[in-house]
Structures are given as structure tokens and as C-alpha cells.
Amino acid sequence: MFVDRPLPRDFGPLASAVLGAAAVLLGVGVAWLVRLDAIHGQWLQMLLMGPQPMLVNDLPYLWTLVGVLLLGAFTGLLAWAYKCGEWDRPVLGLLVFSFFADVVPALFQISLLGILLLLADRALRRRDLPFRLTPLIFPLCLVVISYSVTFLQTDKPGNTLADLVFRLSYMSVVVLLPVLLRTRRHLEIFLHFALIAGVLSATTGILQFALSTVYGTPITFTSADYNRVTTPFGIFPRCTGLMLHPNHQSNVLGALAVLLLWLATGPRRQIQWPTRWLYLSVYAYLAVAIILTWSRSGWLALGACTLLIPIVRWPKYSAFFIIPLGVVALVLYETGFAKWLYDTVKNFNASSADFRWHIDHIAIQAWLTYPVFGRGVGQMLNYNNPYSLEVHDTYLQILSEMGLFGMLALGSLALTLGYRMLDRLFRARHPTDREWIIGLTFAAGITLVQNMFAMFLWIKFLWALIALLETAVMVSLTQKGDEEPRDLVFLRPPRPQASHVP
């Protein structure tokens, strides 16, 4: 039997000597780093983690172990790329993982750079790069102009410029993602990567809860200000998973959960039973992780969107769902259980909730003082703010920091995207397109609800969600049937397997 895979070849004595020397140098380098870890590792551990870090206190050669893990991850990434035959899936996987893993510094920027280099290489080789410019570029420019007004109002323009460049990288996915994901197969690949990343982050959160229970103190990747909640039943850890804030963890997991729930309840001809049960199981698993975040806005958003899904999915039978639900709600209200539950949840970290109301009042005063262009992005800390806290309402954050002009810019972005989604919802001929648009709308609903209680305007997942919605619209416009276009430069169709020759 002959196969089409090339056999290993001998590179000659010179190349073998070079490879051997490189291996020796690598061994010497590792030994040198281990020596540095032995000398300075404890000092660096105390500098970065404090004198008594949980779990890793007095752990010998901690940084050597971290280095080995990073090297193993990089080696696995190279092996994945080798198996795939190209960098498309590994780089896209890193990008998707970055949306669920804020604890890994610069992961998003690294993956973004990898994608840009990959596209540039293929554009130079083929001299052809199909670039579908989304109409959202125009309201995006208005958003950047509104942000730029901050330079006229800040006494630290350097910091403002650094923040703007950093956030422009997040906003760039709105333009870049429709270029990368051009078919329904691409959207499915993205969903599978998101499913894996979401499960990893949720598992990390559940492990944090288990470790916190064993050690009697919250163990997360974030500071003590965010990783615990005081309740009438005791103090519990707010498990952040791979995110740095429990509200962000609940937001990304909630958006993925309702998208999976919507797809899982699809018609039988569109989804197979093993996939359906997988999506339902992952939804339940993510819901558990969201509960452990103790994010009240996350609970509210997930509950509201979950209850809406069966009404939208089966409108003819919605009465059989709404009437029993209304009866249960009436019983809970009349017995006083609903009020008790509301007061109990409201009193979780009651002092934090009180501070938020004060900050929101300050935000309204800032908008009334600077109604047109706002106080400036990030400038609320310098405006009669004795609490040194940001505005905990994204809509008030827009008004207070960017004024009516900023609200107009972001509103035009939302209206343009909403119009395009409605147009595809009624005109799309392929049923999968409507499934994606409605499912992503539910995912966006998670963020829209949580925006009333948190500041999500400049986090990367918000812009990734906008990019996904626009990508679903663009796919519906360009891919008429099931056949994929031939000019794909990213995630090209897999090559047919070569037949074995006897």
C-alpha cells in the first residue's frame, strides 16, 4: 500500500550537526533559566503574588513549571497547525479563546496579529484578497470621532491615546471578522471553538468554587474586591473562571448558553439528536458556572432570555407556556416569596449596590453639564467622584462620557445592524441563516440586559458579538446555497482525501 504522505528524509551531516547544536543550546538555555528561577524565583513570586499566595506558597521552581506549561502549549499549537496543514484554525481558535480568557495577557492582540500576518502573506502570494467592507464602518468612524473628543478634555493625552489604540484593536473585529468568516461552515467552526473555550472557562470557575470551599477562602484570578459576595447565608466566592470580573464571566457564558439553547431547540431536519443533546448539556453546564459567579445581572439576563426562547421558537403553543408561568408567578407574589427573594438578592453586597446608585447620579449630572460631547471617555473618575468608581450602567456611561454625539454614533451603529438583521430575517431563503440571526440576537440580549448594571462598552466581547451579528448577515447575503465560494483565503474547504493505491 502506498500513501501520499512524504517519507522522512536525511538532511545530510551538516544539517544534522546544526540540529544537534540547537538541541544542546536549548538544553543549556533551559538549565540557565532553572538556575535563575532557583536564585530569584521566590523574590519574584513575593513581588507579583504577595508574601502568602494561595496554593503556590513555597512551591519550588514555580516559574520553571509555568515555562514548561507555556512551552507545552506552544508545542501543542504547532502540532495542531501541522495536523491542519495551515494556521487558519489554530489562529482562529486563539482569537475565540481570547474572548473567554482575560487572564491570559495580550492573547487577543497576539491572535489578531497572527491573523493579519496570515492574510497579508496570502494577499502577497495570490495578489488577491477579497475584502468585503461592512457598512458598519461608517458608524464606527463616528464612534472613533466621539472618542477623540476626549483629547480636548483630558490632562493626560498619552494615557488617552494608549487606551484608544488598545480599544481600536477590539473594534477592529467588526471589520475583520466578516472577512474571515464567509460561509455557514465558518460560523459553525467558530461556534465549536466558542463551545470549547466556554466549557474551559466554566470548568475553571467550578474548580475555583471547589478549591475555595476546601481552603475556606475565595481562590480566583482576580482581586479580593471582586471574588467574594456577602449573603444572608454566608460569604461565597464569586468564581470568575478565566475572566477577571464575575460580570464578564457571566456575560460571555450567558451569551454562548442562550445561543446553544436556541440552536438545540431547532427543527429536527436542521440538527441531529447527538448535537442537540450536546448543546443542551453544555447550556446546563454553563448555567451552573453562571450561578457561581453570583452576578445578579447575569442571572437576570440568562433567566429572561431562557424564558423567551420557547415563546419565540414555538409561538403557536406559547399560551401553554405563558399561562402556567403566570400562575406560578402569581402564587409566588401572593405568598410573599417573590418579595423575599427580591430583597434577599438585592441585599447581596448591599454596600456595593448603594455605591452604584451614587455613581449613576454623578453620571447624570456630568451629562447635564456636558450634554453634547460628554465629560470624555474615562474622565468620570475626575468629575466630582469621591468614590473613584466607574459608571455601572453602560447607557449612562455613554451619555456621561460621550454625550448626545456619542449616543448618536453608537445608536446609528445599532440601528444599521438592526435594520440589516431584520432584512435578512425576512428575506433569507436558507433556514440556517435565520437560526443564526435569531440565536445571536438572544446572545446580544444577554449583553443588553447586563448593560443596565455593568460597564461593557469597551470590553472585547461586546465588539466580538457585534462582529458576529454582522458576519451572520454578510454570510446570508453572499452564500446563496450550500456551495462555498472559490475565492476563500481563510478556512478553505478541506482537501479531498487521496485514495490509496494498491
C-alpha positions in Angstrom: 0.0 0.0 0.0 1.3 3.4 -0.9 0.2 6.7 0.7 0.6 10.3 -0.4 2.4 11.4 2.7 6.1 12.1 2.1 8.6 9.9 3.9 11.2 11.4 6.4 14.4 12.3 4.7 18.0 12.7 5.7 19.1 16.4 5.7 22.8 15.5 5.5 25.6 15.6 8.0 25.7 19.4 8.1 22.1 19.9 8.9 22.2 17.1 11.5 25.1 18.8 13.2 23.2 22.1 13.2 20.1 20.4 14.7 22.2 18.7 17.3 23.9 22.0 18.3 20.5 23.7 18.5 19.3 20.9 20.8 22.4 21.4 23.0 21.8 25.2 23.2 18.2 24.6 24.1 19.2 22.4 26.9 21.8 24.9 28.2 19.2 27.7 28.0 16.7 25.7 30.0 19.3 24.9 32.6 20.2 28.6 32.8 16.6 29.6 33.3 16.2 26.9 36.0 19.2 28.4 37.8 17.7 31.9 37.6 14.4 30.5 39.0 16.3 28.9 41.9 18.0 32.2 42.7 15.3 34.8 42.0 12.1 32.8 41.8 11.0 33.3 45.4 11.6 37.0 45.3 9.6 37.3 42.0 6.8 35.2 43.5 6.5 37.5 46.5 6.7 40.6 44.3 3.9 39.5 42.0 1.7 37.4 44.3 2.3 38.7 47.8 4.1 37.0 50.7 1.5 34.3 51.1 0.0 33.4 47.8 -2.7 30.6 47.9 -1.8 27.2 46.6 1.6 28.1 45.3 3.2 29.3 48.5 6.8 27.9 48.8 6.2 25.8 45.6 9.8 25.2 44.3 10.6 26.2 40.8 7.2 27.8 40.2 8.3 29.8 37.2 10.1 26.8 35.7 6.8 24.9 35.8 5.0 27.9 34.3 7.6 28.0 31.5 7.2 24.3 30.8 3.4 24.7 30.6 3.8 27.6 28.2 6.3 25.6 26.1 3.9 22.6 26.1 1.0 24.8 25.0 3.1 26.4 22.2 4.3 22.9 21.1 0.7 21.7 21.0 -0.2 24.7 18.9 2.5 23.9 16.4 1.4 20.3 16.3 -2.2 21.4 15.7 -1.1 23.7 12.8 0.9 20.8 11.4 -2.0 18.5 11.5 -4.3 21.0 9.9 -1.8 21.9 7.2 -2.3 25.6 7.8 -2.6 28.2 10.5 -6.2 29.1 10.0 -7.8 27.0 12.7 -5.2 27.5 15.4 -5.1 31.3 14.9 -8.9 31.5 14.9 -9.1 29.2 17.9 -6.7 31.5 19.8 -8.9 34.5 18.8 -12.1 32.8 20.1 -10.3 31.6 23.3 -9.2 35.2 24.0 -12.9 36.3 24.3 -13.3 33.8 27.2 -9.9 34.2 28.8 -9.0 37.7 30.0 -6.5 36.2 32.4 -4.1 35.5 29.6 -2.4 38.9 28.8 -2.3 40.1 25.2 -3.8 36.9 23.9 -6.3 38.8 21.8 -3.7 41.1 20.3 -1.3 38.1 19.5 -4.1 36.2 17.7 -5.1 39.3 15.9 -1.6 39.9 14.7 -1.3 36.3 13.6 -4.5 36.6 11.5 -3.3 39.9 9.9 0.1 38.3 9.0 -1.6 35.2 7.6 -3.9 37.4 5.4 -1.0 39.6 4.3 1.0 36.5 3.3 -1.8 35.1 1.2 -2.5 38.5 -0.3 1.1 38.9 -1.4 1.3 35.4 -2.8 -2.0 35.4 -4.6 -2.2 39.2 -5.2 -5.9 38.8 -4.4 -7.6 39.3 -1.1 -11.4 39.5 -1.3 -12.2 42.2 1.3 -15.9 42.7 2.0 -16.2 46.1 3.7 -19.1 46.1 6.1 -21.4 49.2 6.1 -20.8 49.4 9.8 -17.5 51.1 9.1 -19.3 54.4 8.8 -20.9 54.5 12.3 -17.7 53.0 13.6 -15.9 56.1 12.4 -18.4 58.3 14.2 -17.7 56.3 17.4 -13.9 56.9 17.0 -14.6 60.7 16.4 -16.7 60.8 19.5 -13.9 59.1 21.5 -11.3 61.5 20.1 -13.1 64.5 21.7 -11.6 63.2 24.9 -8.2 64.6 23.8 -9.6 68.1 24.3 -10.8 67.4 27.8 -8.0 65.3 29.4 -4.8 66.4 31.1 -3.2 63.1 30.2 -3.4 62.7 26.4 -0.8 60.0 26.4 -3.0 57.7 28.5 -6.0 58.5 26.4 -4.1 57.7 23.2 -2.9 54.4 24.7 -6.5 53.5 25.7 -7.8 54.5 22.3 -5.3 52.3 20.4 -6.0 49.4 22.7 -9.7 49.7 22.2 -9.4 50.2 18.5 -8.0 46.6 18.4 -11.2 45.4 19.9 -13.4 47.4 17.5 -11.3 46.1 14.5 -13.0 42.7 14.7 -16.2 44.3 13.5 -14.4 44.9 10.1 -12.1 41.9 10.2 -14.5 39.0 11.2 -16.8 39.3 8.1 -13.6 39.0 6.1 -12.6 35.8 7.8 -15.9 34.0 8.3 -17.7 34.0 4.9 -19.7 30.7 5.0 -22.0 28.8 7.2 -19.3 26.3 7.8 -17.1 29.1 9.1 -19.8 30.1 11.6 -20.1 26.5 12.7 -16.3 26.3 13.3 -16.4 29.5 15.3 -19.3 28.1 17.4 -17.3 24.9 18.1 -14.3 26.9 19.2 -16.5 29.0 21.4 -18.1 25.9 22.9 -14.7 24.5 23.9 -13.5 27.9 25.3 -16.7 28.4 27.2 -16.5 24.9 28.8 -12.9 25.5 29.8 -13.7 28.8 31.4 -16.8 27.3 33.1 -14.8 24.3 34.4 -12.2 26.7 35.8 -14.9 28.6 37.7 -16.3 25.3 39.1 -12.8 24.3 40.2 -12.4 27.7 41.8 -15.6 27.1 43.8 -14.3 23.6 44.9 -10.9 24.9 46.0 -12.4 27.9 47.7 -14.7 25.6 49.7 -11.7 23.3 50.7 -9.4 26.2 51.7 -12.1 28.4 53.3 -11.1 31.5 51.3 -12.0 32.6 47.8 -9.5 31.5 45.2 -9.8 33.2 41.8 -7.6 35.0 39.3 -9.0 38.4 40.4 -8.6 40.7 43.4 -10.4 40.4 46.7 -12.7 43.3 45.8 -14.4 41.1 43.2 -14.0 37.5 44.3 -16.4 37.3 47.2 -20.1 38.1 47.9 -21.7 38.6 51.3 -25.1 37.0 51.6 -27.5 36.1 54.5 -26.3 32.6 54.1 -22.6 33.4 54.5 -19.7 34.6 52.3 -19.2 32.8 49.0 -16.6 33.1 46.2 -17.5 34.8 43.0 -16.0 32.4 40.6 -14.6 34.3 37.6 -13.3 31.3 35.6 -10.8 32.6 33.1 -12.1 36.1 33.2 -11.1 38.9 35.5 -14.5 40.0 36.6 -17.6 37.9 37.6 -19.9 40.1 35.5 -17.7 39.5 32.4 -17.7 35.7 33.1 -21.5 35.6 33.3 -21.8 37.8 30.2 -19.7 35.6 27.9 -21.0 32.3 29.2 -24.6 33.6 29.2 -24.4 34.7 25.6 -23.0 31.4 24.5 -25.5 29.5 26.6 -28.6 31.0 25.1 -27.2 30.7 21.6 -26.7 26.9 22.2 -30.2 26.6 23.7 -31.8 28.3 20.7 -29.9 26.0 18.2 -30.6 23.0 20.4 -34.4 23.6 20.1 -34.2 23.8 16.3 -36.3 21.6 13.9 -35.3 18.0 13.6 -34.2 18.4 10.0 -31.7 21.1 11.0 -29.9 19.5 13.9 -29.2 15.9 14.8 -30.0 14.4 18.1 -26.4 13.9 19.4 -25.7 17.5 18.6 -29.0 18.6 20.2 -28.2 16.8 23.5 -24.6 18.1 23.4 -25.8 21.7 23.2 -28.4 21.2 25.9 -25.9 19.7 28.2 -23.4 22.5 27.6 -26.2 25.0 28.2 -26.9 23.4 31.6 -23.2 23.3 32.5 -22.7 26.9 31.6 -25.7 27.9 33.7 -24.1 26.3 36.7 -21.0 28.3 36.2 -23.0 31.5 35.8 -24.8 30.8 39.1 -21.3 30.5 40.8 -20.4 34.0 39.5 -23.0 35.5 41.9 -23.7 38.1 39.1 -27.2 39.2 39.7 -27.3 40.9 36.3 -26.1 37.6 34.7 -28.8 35.7 36.5 -31.5 38.1 35.3 -30.2 38.1 31.7 -29.9 34.4 31.5 -33.4 33.8 33.0 -35.1 36.4 30.8 -33.6 35.1 27.6 -34.2 31.5 28.5 -37.9 32.1 29.2 -38.2 34.0 25.9 -36.7 31.2 23.7 -39.7 28.8 23.9 -42.1 31.7 23.2 -40.2 32.7 20.0 -39.4 29.1 19.0 -43.0 27.8 19.3 -45.3 30.9 19.1 -48.4 28.7 18.3 -48.0 27.0 21.7 -46.8 30.0 23.7 -50.1 30.2 25.6 -49.4 26.7 27.1 -46.1 28.1 28.4 -47.1 31.7 29.4 -50.3 30.8 31.3 -48.7 28.2 33.7 -45.7 30.6 34.2 -48.1 33.4 35.0 -49.9 31.3 37.5 -46.6 30.3 39.2 -45.6 34.0 39.3 -48.9 35.0 40.8 -48.6 32.4 43.5 -45.1 33.5 44.4 -46.2 37.1 44.6 -49.3 36.4 46.7 -47.4 34.2 49.1 -44.7 36.9 49.6 -41.9 34.5 48.4 -41.2 36.7 45.3 -40.7 39.8 47.5 -38.5 37.8 49.9 -36.4 36.5 47.0 -36.0 40.0 45.5 -35.0 41.6 48.8 -32.5 38.7 49.5 -30.8 39.1 46.1 -30.9 42.8 46.4 -29.0 42.7 49.7 -26.1 40.7 48.3 -23.2 43.1 48.8 -25.7 45.8 49.7 -22.9 48.4 50.1 -21.8 47.9 46.5 -25.3 48.5 45.2 -25.6 51.7 47.2 -22.4 53.0 45.7 -23.7 52.3 42.2 -26.7 54.5 42.7 -24.5 57.3 43.8 -22.2 56.9 40.8 -25.2 56.8 38.4 -26.4 60.1 39.9 -23.0 61.6 39.3 -23.1 60.4 35.7 -26.4 62.1 35.1 -25.0 65.4 36.5 -22.0 65.0 34.2 -24.2 64.6 31.2 -26.3 67.6 32.1 -23.1 69.6 32.4 -21.5 68.3 29.1 -24.6 67.4 27.1 -23.2 67.3 23.5 -19.8 65.6 23.7 -19.8 64.3 27.3 -17.1 64.5 30.0 -14.7 62.4 28.0 -14.1 58.6 27.9 -12.5 57.5 31.2 -12.9 61.0 32.7 -15.7 60.3 35.1 -13.1 59.5 37.9 -12.1 63.2 37.8 -15.7 64.6 37.9 -16.9 65.2 41.5 -16.4 61.4 42.1 -15.3 60.8 45.7 -15.9 57.0 45.2 -13.3 56.6 42.5 -15.6 54.2 40.7 -16.7 54.0 37.1 -20.3 54.3 36.0 -22.1 51.0 36.5 -24.6 51.4 33.6 -23.4 51.3 30.0 -26.1 53.5 28.7 -25.4 56.2 31.3 -21.7 55.6 30.7 -22.2 56.6 27.0 -24.2 59.7 27.9 -21.9 60.9 30.6 -18.6 60.2 28.8 -19.6 60.7 25.1 -22.7 62.9 25.3 -25.5 63.1 22.7 -23.0 62.8 19.9 -21.6 59.5 21.2 -25.2 58.2 21.8 -26.0 59.2 18.2 -22.8 57.4 16.9 -23.4 54.2 18.9 -27.2 54.4 18.2 -26.5 54.6 14.4 -24.3 51.5 14.7 -27.1 49.6 16.5 -29.8 50.8 14.1 -27.8 50.0 11.0 -27.0 46.5 12.3 -30.6 46.0 13.4 -32.0 47.0 10.1 -29.7 44.6 8.3 -30.6 41.8 10.6 -34.3 42.4 10.1 -33.9 42.5 6.4 -32.1 39.1 6.4 -34.6 37.7 8.9 -37.4 38.2 6.4 -35.6 37.7 3.1 -33.1 35.0 3.9 -34.0 31.8 1.9 -31.7 29.4 3.8 -33.2 28.4 7.1 -29.8 28.2 8.8 -29.4 31.9 8.3 -32.5 32.8 10.3 -31.4 30.4 13.0 -28.1 32.2 13.4 -29.5 35.7 13.3 -32.2 34.9 15.9 -29.8 32.9 18.1 -27.2 35.7 18.1 -30.0 38.2 18.9 -30.7 36.2 22.0 -26.9 36.3 22.8 -26.9 40.0 22.3 -29.9 40.2 24.6 -27.7 39.0 27.5 -25.4 41.9 27.0 -28.3 44.4 26.5 -29.8 43.4 29.9 -26.5 43.4 31.7 -25.6 46.8 30.2 -28.1 48.3 32.7 -26.0 47.1 35.6 -22.4 47.0 34.4 -20.0 48.8 32.1 -19.5 46.7 29.0 -18.9 49.4 26.3 -15.2 48.8 25.8 -14.8 45.1 26.5 -13.7 43.0 23.6 -16.6 40.5 23.8 -19.2 43.3 23.1 -17.4 44.1 19.8 -17.0 40.5 19.0 -20.7 40.0 19.4 -21.4 42.9 17.1 -19.0 41.4 14.6 -20.7 38.0 14.8 -24.1 39.5 14.1 -22.7 41.4 11.1 -20.9 38.3 9.9 -24.2 36.3 10.0 -25.8 39.0 7.9 -23.0 39.0 5.4 -23.0 35.2 5.1 -26.7 35.3 4.4 -26.2 37.9 1.7 -23.3 36.2 -0.1 -23.8 32.4 0.3 -27.0 31.6 -1.6 -26.8 27.8 -1.5 -24.7 25.2 0.3 -21.8 25.5 -2.1 -18.9 27.6 -0.8 -17.2 30.4 -2.8 -13.9 29.5 -4.5 -12.1 32.7 -3.5 -11.8 31.8 0.2 -8.4 32.9 1.6 -9.2 31.8 5.2 -10.6 28.4 6.4 -10.6 27.0 2.9 -12.6 23.8 2.4 -10.6 20.6 3.4 -8.8 18.9 0.6 -10.3 15.6 -0.5 -8.6 12.6 0.9 -6.2 10.9 -1.6 -7.3 7.4 -2.4 -4.9 4.6 -1.5 -3.3 2.9 -4.5 -2.8 -0.9 -4.1 
